[in-house]
């Protein structure tokens, strides 16, 4: 199956291409520290480069997978709109992928995880954590083996959590989890205090890899294109500001 996967839920722009021979090709763009994400400029360019590398065009794809978040509002809008537009233009099946599940699914492919300076067996629970800004984290947890199974239920449903709530959620899990993602780095102190293992800052497990989207999408049923929407999990800043203004009116 030929699957093109896109994810723009984080600051990175991640793209992957799965081919019928079982090969997976990936490309990504990570903005420099302090720079704005390059989703608008990079997403299609990376996708076209991958397709050229694989010797196929958009019309040759069997389906498109897109990360629907949670994540940044602007990034998710760009990714989902691009995926829907490509699917519509080339009459392709479209599969929405939870970015948190895709992040968690990467841990199951590791036989050992470096935590600090020692190698330990993978934890039985994987906690995917993304930096949600506003001092919060987007988080969800699965048993390690279940993360790569699209139909499996999470141990912790995706939610936007304060650092205190995140620590409480870790304590309520059935075993000490492996916490991965940029949110795990942001809230390392709270997570480790609650008993979670957090790999070193340079671990690739903290990066959203669109290859996981391809693997998940291959086992999932497509969704009607118009029904593929971003999973924001909370209101945007503009909507919150508007509600505050309305509440302040006499």
C-alpha positions in Angstrom: 0.0 0.0 0.0 1.3 3.5 -0.9 0.6 5.9 2.0 1.6 9.5 2.4 1.5 10.7 6.0 1.6 14.3 7.2 1.8 15.8 10.7 2.0 19.5 11.7 0.7 19.2 15.2 4.0 20.3 16.7 6.6 22.9 15.6 8.1 20.3 13.3 6.7 19.4 9.8 6.9 15.6 9.5 6.2 13.7 6.3 6.5 10.0 5.5 5.9 7.7 2.6 5.2 3.9 2.8 5.7 1.9 -0.3 4.4 -1.6 -1.2 7.9 -3.2 -0.8 7.7 -2.4 2.9 10.1 0.5 2.8 9.4 3.7 4.6 10.9 7.1 3.7 10.7 10.2 6.0 11.5 13.8 5.8 11.0 16.6 8.3 11.7 20.3 9.0 12.5 21.5 12.5 12.6 25.3 12.9 15.6 26.9 14.5 15.2 27.8 18.2 13.0 30.8 18.5 11.9 30.6 14.9 8.3 30.2 13.7 7.2 26.7 12.4 7.6 26.3 8.7 4.4 24.3 8.1 3.0 26.5 5.3 6.2 26.6 3.3 7.5 23.1 4.1 4.6 20.7 4.1 3.9 20.3 0.4 7.6 20.7 -0.6 8.6 17.8 1.7 5.7 15.7 0.4 6.7 16.3 -3.2 10.3 15.6 -2.5 9.4 12.2 -0.9 7.1 11.3 -3.8 9.8 12.1 -6.3 12.3 10.0 -4.3 9.8 7.1 -4.4 9.2 7.6 -8.1 5.5 8.1 -7.8 3.0 11.0 -7.9 0.0 11.9 -5.7 -2.4 10.1 -8.0 -0.4 6.8 -7.4 -1.1 6.9 -3.7 -3.7 4.5 -2.1 -4.4 6.8 0.9 -3.2 9.8 2.8 -2.8 9.8 6.6 -2.9 13.1 8.6 -2.1 13.8 12.2 -5.1 15.5 13.7 -3.5 16.5 16.9 -3.9 17.6 19.5 -1.4 20.4 18.9 -1.0 24.0 17.7 -4.1 25.5 16.2 -2.4 27.0 13.1 -0.3 23.9 12.5 -3.3 21.5 12.7 -5.4 23.7 10.4 -2.6 23.7 7.8 -2.0 20.0 8.0 -5.6 18.9 7.9 -6.6 21.4 5.2 -3.7 20.2 3.0 -4.5 16.6 3.5 -8.2 17.1 2.7 -7.3 19.2 -0.4 -4.9 16.5 -1.7 -7.4 13.7 -1.0 -10.1 15.6 -2.8 -8.0 16.6 -5.8 -6.7 13.1 -6.4 -9.7 11.1 -5.2 -7.7 9.5 -2.4 -8.8 7.8 0.9 -8.1 9.9 4.0 -7.2 8.5 7.4 -7.0 10.7 10.5 -4.4 9.7 13.1 -4.1 10.9 16.7 -0.7 12.5 17.0 -0.5 11.3 20.6 -1.1 7.7 19.5 1.4 7.9 16.8 4.0 9.3 19.2 3.2 6.5 21.7 3.4 3.8 18.9 7.1 4.7 18.2 8.1 3.4 21.7 6.8 -0.1 20.9 9.4 -0.4 18.1 12.3 0.0 20.5 13.8 -3.0 22.2 15.6 -0.8 24.8 15.2 2.8 25.8 18.0 5.0 27.1 16.9 6.6 30.3 19.6 8.9 31.6 22.8 7.0 30.9 21.6 3.4 31.3 19.6 1.1 29.0 16.5 -0.3 30.4 13.8 -2.6 29.0 10.8 -0.7 27.6 8.2 0.3 30.2 4.8 -1.5 30.0 3.0 1.8 29.7 3.8 4.6 27.3 2.6 8.1 28.1 2.7 10.5 25.1 3.0 14.1 26.2 3.0 17.2 23.9 3.6 20.8 25.0 0.2 22.5 24.9 1.6 25.9 25.8 -0.3 28.0 28.4 1.5 25.9 31.0 -0.4 22.8 30.1 0.3 19.5 28.4 -1.6 17.3 26.0 -1.3 13.7 27.2 -2.6 10.2 26.6 -1.3 6.7 27.7 -1.5 3.2 26.2 0.0 -0.1 27.2 3.1 -0.4 25.1 1.9 -3.2 22.9 -1.6 -1.6 22.4 -0.3 1.8 21.2 0.3 0.4 17.7 -3.1 -1.2 17.6 -5.6 1.4 16.2 -8.6 -0.2 17.9 -7.1 -0.4 21.4 -8.5 1.8 24.1 -6.1 4.2 25.9 -5.3 3.9 29.6 -5.5 7.7 29.8 -7.8 9.4 27.4 -6.3 12.3 25.4 -6.7 15.5 27.5 -5.2 18.9 28.2 -3.7 18.8 31.7 -2.0 21.2 34.1 1.3 20.0 35.5 -0.4 19.0 38.7 -3.1 17.1 36.9 -0.5 15.4 34.7 1.4 14.2 37.8 -1.9 12.8 39.3 -2.7 11.1 36.0 0.7 9.4 36.0 0.2 8.2 39.6 -3.2 6.7 38.6 -1.7 4.6 35.8 -1.4 0.8 36.4 2.4 1.0 36.3 5.2 3.5 35.9 5.1 4.8 32.3 7.7 5.8 29.8 6.9 9.5 29.1 7.9 10.8 25.7 7.3 13.9 23.6 8.3 17.6 23.8 5.8 17.9 26.7 7.7 15.2 28.6 10.8 17.4 28.3 8.9 20.5 29.4 7.4 18.8 32.4 10.2 16.4 33.2 10.3 17.4 36.9 6.6 16.7 37.5 6.7 13.5 35.5 9.7 12.0 37.2 8.4 13.1 40.7 5.3 11.1 39.9 7.3 8.0 38.9 7.5 8.3 35.2 10.7 7.5 33.2 11.7 10.3 30.8 14.4 9.5 28.2 17.3 12.0 27.7 16.6 15.2 25.9 18.3 14.0 22.7 16.2 10.8 22.5 14.5 10.4 19.1 11.4 9.1 21.0 10.5 12.7 21.8 10.0 13.5 18.1 6.8 13.0 16.3 7.7 10.7 13.4 5.2 10.4 10.5 6.4 6.9 9.8 4.2 5.8 12.7 1.2 7.4 11.0 1.8 5.2 7.9 1.9 2.1 10.0 -1.3 3.0 11.9 -3.1 4.1 8.7 -2.4 0.8 6.9 -4.6 -1.0 9.5 -7.4 1.6 9.7 -10.5 2.3 7.8 -10.6 5.7 5.9 -12.9 8.5 7.1 -15.1 10.7 5.0 -12.9 13.6 4.0 -15.3 16.3 5.4 -15.3 14.5 8.7 -11.6 14.7 9.2 -11.1 17.6 11.6 -8.4 18.8 14.0 -8.7 17.4 17.6 -8.0 20.6 19.5 -9.0 19.4 23.0 -9.5 23.0 24.1 -10.7 26.4 22.8 -8.3 28.7 20.9 -6.9 31.8 22.6 -9.0 34.1 20.4 -12.2 32.3 21.5 -11.2 32.4 25.1 -10.5 36.2 24.8 -13.9 36.7 23.2 -15.7 34.9 26.0 -13.8 36.9 28.6 -14.9 40.1 26.9 -18.5 39.0 26.8 -18.4 38.0 30.5 -17.1 41.5 31.4 -19.9 43.3 29.6 -22.4 44.9 32.0 
